Amino acid sequence: MTADDSLGRLDDDDYPAYTMGRAAAMLGTTQGFLRAIGDARLITPLRSAGGHRRYSRHQLRLAARARELVDEGTPIEAACRIVTLEDQLREAQRLNVQNGPATTAAA
């Protein structure tokens, strides 16, 4: 791996750069919360060679949104489902913009 390869990862939203401890600290939450949203299948952290959980920036954004909902009183399972649906909607909207308006042939 070259230095250029390593630096390119800095811009990769899906690169698992953050340890569980660092992720929890950044989010102001506990490692248990991160485990719980993993159990609820909101995020699936990658594992380091030593088996430690690693999180990407994208996963941290999802976790932060789930935490907002939980802090507002939403049960964790429901919060994770809401965040999943919001993320799917954002991705569909991004693809629609990227691909332009769909055209249908006249019958």
C-alpha positions in Angstrom: 0.0 0.0 0.0 1.3 3.4 -0.9 1.0 6.7 1.0 -1.4 7.9 -1.7 -3.6 4.8 -1.1 -3.7 5.6 2.6 -4.5 9.3 2.1 -7.3 8.4 -0.3 -9.1 6.6 2.6 -9.4 9.9 4.4 -12.1 10.9 2.0 -13.8 7.5 2.1 -17.1 7.8 4.1 -17.2 4.0 4.4 -13.7 3.3 5.6 -13.8 1.8 9.1 -11.3 4.2 10.7 -12.8 4.6 14.2 -12.4 2.2 17.1 -15.4 1.5 19.4 -14.0 3.6 22.2 -13.3 6.6 19.8 -16.7 6.3 18.2 -18.5 6.3 21.5 -16.5 9.3 22.7 -17.2 11.2 19.5 -20.9 10.5 19.8 -21.0 11.2 23.5 -22.5 7.8 24.2 -21.5 4.4 25.6 -19.9 1.4 23.9 -23.0 -0.5 25.1 -25.2 1.8 22.9 -23.0 1.0 19.9 -23.4 -2.7 20.6 -27.2 -2.3 21.0 -27.6 -0.6 17.6 -25.4 -3.3 16.1 -27.6 -5.9 17.7 -30.6 -4.0 16.2 -28.8 -4.3 12.8 -28.6 -0.5 12.2 -24.9 -0.8 11.6 -22.5 -3.7 11.3 -19.0 -2.6 12.2 -16.1 -4.2 10.4 -13.6 -6.1 12.5 -9.9 -5.4 12.7 -7.4 -8.3 12.3 -7.5 -8.5 16.1 -11.4 -8.7 16.2 -12.0 -5.2 17.4 -15.0 -3.3 16.0 -14.2 -0.4 13.6 -16.7 2.2 12.5 -17.0 4.4 9.4 -18.1 8.0 9.3 -21.3 7.0 7.6 -22.0 4.5 10.4 -21.3 7.2 13.0 -23.8 9.5 11.3 -26.4 6.8 11.5 -25.5 6.1 15.2 -25.8 9.8 16.0 -29.2 10.0 14.5 -30.4 6.9 16.4 -29.1 8.5 19.6 -31.1 11.6 18.9 -34.3 9.6 18.6 -33.5 7.5 21.6 -32.8 10.6 23.7 -36.3 11.9 22.6 -37.8 8.7 24.0 -38.1 6.4 21.0 -37.3 2.8 21.7 -34.0 1.7 20.3 -35.5 -0.9 17.9 -37.9 1.7 16.5 -35.1 4.4 16.3 -32.9 2.0 14.3 -35.8 1.2 11.9 -36.5 4.9 11.4 -32.8 5.7 10.8 -32.6 2.8 8.3 -35.6 4.0 6.4 -34.3 7.6 6.4 -30.9 6.4 5.0 -32.6 4.3 2.3 -34.7 7.3 1.3 -31.6 9.6 1.1 -29.9 7.0 -1.1 -32.9 6.7 -3.4 -33.1 10.5 -3.7 -29.3 10.6 -4.5 -29.7 8.0 -7.2 -32.7 9.8 -8.7 -30.7 13.0 -9.0 -27.7 11.2 -10.3 -29.7 9.3 -13.0 -32.0 12.2 -13.9 -35.7 12.0 -14.4 -37.1 8.7 -15.7 -38.9 8.8 -19.0 -41.6 6.4 -20.0 -42.5 5.5 -23.5 -46.0 6.6 -24.6 -48.3 3.7 -25.2 
